[in-house]
Amino acid sequence: MIAAADLPVTPLAEESSASQVGGIVQQVVRTLKGAQRFIERRRAPRHAYPYPIRMWPVRPGYVLGGTLETVGSGWTVVGKHLSAGGLDFYSHEPIAERKVIIRLECGDTEPVELLTELTWCRFGHHGLYVNGGRFLRTLPSHRVGTAD
């Protein structure tokens, strides 16, 4: 086994200046960004949102009638991205419902609830489904009611 004392000590000719190190780091970052060659199709920038999201399916037909009634006790999913127009998230099962109410926690203030239309679902990595949808409208902090 080699001990630290056995390693040869080589003096550095000179230390790199901060600008040299910064230039190399910028070159590495440009290389990484250059490797991501995809077309961004979104209208609004996405933000990472790796937090639990509470979700309830909306009883069909109630959205058009002006009242919202949820079905069952809902479920919790894990967020992926959030934008002004919508969100995407991970779930263990594919979600068949098209209209759901989601609750986003907002730190110390009241949570925000939004009527959301789920528009896509695909099987992703690690046995999880990736789902996404667009926000239709905000809701009062307490929904109309729950039907079981």
N, C-alpha and C positions, 0 to 999 in steps of 0.2 A: 504494500500500500504506500502511496506517495503522500507525504505530509506537505503542508503549505510551505514549510521551511525548505523543502527540497526543490521547489520550483525556482527556476532562474528568474532573477529580477532584471527586466530590460527597461532602462530609462527611456521615456518618450522623448523624441527629438524636440518636439514643441507641442503645446496644447493647441487643440483646434479652437478657433475663435467661435464665438456665439453665432456669428453670421454664417460661417461654414456649416455648422451643425444645423442651423435653421434652414439653409439652402438644401441640404440633403433630406431633411424631413419633408420639406415642401415637394421635392422631387418624388419621394415615396408616396405622398398623398396624391399627387397628380397621376401617378401610375395606377393607384387604386381606383381613382375616379374614372380614369380612361378605360379601365377594364369593365366598368359598368356601362355598357353600350345598349341602352334600351330607351324607347320612346315613352315619355311620361304622358299619359292620357288624361290625367286628372285636372280638373279645373281649379282645385284648391290644394294647397300644400298639406301633406299628411304629417301627423305628429305621432310618435310612439305613445301607445296607451296600454301598457301591460298590467291592467288592473281588472279586478272582478267587475262584471256588469250584470245587474239583475234584470231579468227579462220576463214579460208575461205575454202570452198570445191574446189577441183581441178576438172577441166573439164575432164571427163572420156576419156581415150585414149591418152591424152597429156603427161602423165608421161612417157610412153614408147617411145614417139617420141622425147624425149630430151628437149622439151619445157614445161613449166608449165603455164597454164592459169586458173585463178580462175573464179568461177561462182558466180555472185551476190555480195552483199556487206558484206557477212559474218555475224558473230555473236560473242558475248562475252560469255564465260563460266567462271566458278570459279575453279581454280586449287585445287587439293587435295594433291597429292604427285608428286615429280619429281625425276628421277634417270638418270644415264648416258644412259640407254637404252630406256626410255620412260617416260610416265606420266599417271596420272589419274586425272579426273576432274568431276565436277558436272554440270549438265545442266537441264533446265526445260523440255526439250523434248528429246526423243531418237534421236540420230543422225544416219541417214541412210547412209551417205557417208562413204566410206572406206578410201579414201585418202584426206587429208586436209593439208593446210599450217597453222602452228601455229606461233604466234609471242610471244616471251617471253621478257619482259622488263628486262634490265640489269643495272638499276640504272642510272648513268650519261653517260654511253656509249650507242652506237647504239643498238636497239633491235635486237634480234637474231630470224631468221625465219628458221623453220625446216619443211621438208616434213615428214608427220607422217601418219602411217597406223593405223586406229582405228580398234582394234581387239575384243573389247567386250563392252557390255552395259547391265546394269541391273538396275531395279527399286530399289531405296534406301529409306532412311528415309526422312521425311518431304516433300514428294511429288517431290523429285528430282531424276534424273537418275545419276548413277555413270558410267562413261565411261573410257576406257583406250586404250592405243595404244603404238606402238613402233616407235622410230625415225628411218627414212630411210636415210636422208642426210640433211646437212645444205644447205642453199640457200643464194644467194647474198642478200644484204639488201633490194633491190627493185626487186619485182617479175616481170616476163615478161609482164603480162597484165591481164586485167579483162574483161570478157565477161558478159554481162547482159542478 
